[in-house]
Structure formats: structure tokens, C-alpha cells
């Protein structure tokens, strides 16, 4: 597909939606943030493993999930 698994803009978009939904529903923003950051990071790593050497490289500065914690 030519799209890197790690797309920081997309990660930020998803996290923003999750945080908005958490606030709206009265859920713990901290728990939602940690949970979704883990899910996103796992998904990125999984996609990169599936794509192997064919994987286009995204912005590596956001790796590790520390950006949102």
C-alpha cells in the first residue's frame, strides 16, 4: 500500500477522539489514554512485522508511546 504503519498524525487523531469520548462519558482519561496508546503501539508493531522489509518507514520520533503519557 505504501503507507507506513506509524502515522503520527493519525495516532494523534485517534487519541484526541478517545479522550473526547472519555470526558463525554465520564470515564478515566488517564486509563483511556494508557489503554489506547498500548493498543495503537501493539497494532503498529504488528503491521510492521506483517509488512517486514516492505514496510515504508514512518516518523520514528513517536515510537514507544511516550508522546502521550
C-alpha positions in Angstrom: 0.0 0.0 0.0 2.9 2.4 0.5 1.6 3.7 3.8 3.8 3.5 6.9 2.3 1.7 9.9 3.3 4.6 12.1 1.4 7.7 11.1 1.8 10.3 14.0 -1.0 12.5 12.7 -3.4 9.5 12.7 -2.3 8.5 16.2 -2.9 12.0 17.4 -6.3 12.0 15.8 -7.4 8.7 17.4 -6.1 9.7 20.8 -8.0 13.0 20.6 -11.2 11.2 19.8 -10.7 8.7 22.6 -10.0 11.5 25.1 -13.1 13.4 23.9 -15.3 10.3 24.3 -13.8 9.5 27.7 -14.6 13.0 29.0 -18.0 13.0 27.5 -18.9 9.6 29.1 -17.3 10.4 32.4 -14.5 7.7 32.1 -11.0 8.0 33.3 -9.0 10.0 30.8 -5.8 8.5 32.2 -7.0 4.9 31.8 -8.3 5.6 28.3 -5.1 7.2 27.2 -2.9 4.4 28.5 -5.1 1.7 27.1 -5.4 3.2 23.6 -1.7 4.1 23.5 -0.9 0.4 24.2 -3.4 -0.8 21.6 -2.1 1.6 19.0 1.6 0.7 19.6 0.8 -3.0 19.5 -1.1 -2.5 16.2 1.8 -0.6 14.7 4.3 -3.2 15.7 2.1 -6.0 14.4 1.6 -4.2 11.0 5.4 -3.6 10.7 6.0 -7.3 11.4 3.5 -8.3 8.7 5.0 -5.9 6.2 8.6 -6.9 7.1 11.2 -5.3 4.9 8.5 -4.0 2.5 7.2 -1.6 5.3 7.6 2.1 4.4 9.2 3.9 7.3 7.1 6.5 9.2 8.1 9.1 11.7 10.2 7.2 14.3 10.2 10.1 16.8 6.8 8.9 18.1 7.8 5.3 18.7 7.4 3.8 22.1 4.2 5.5 23.0 5.8 8.0 25.4 4.4 11.0 23.5 1.0 10.8 25.1 1.9 9.7 28.6 
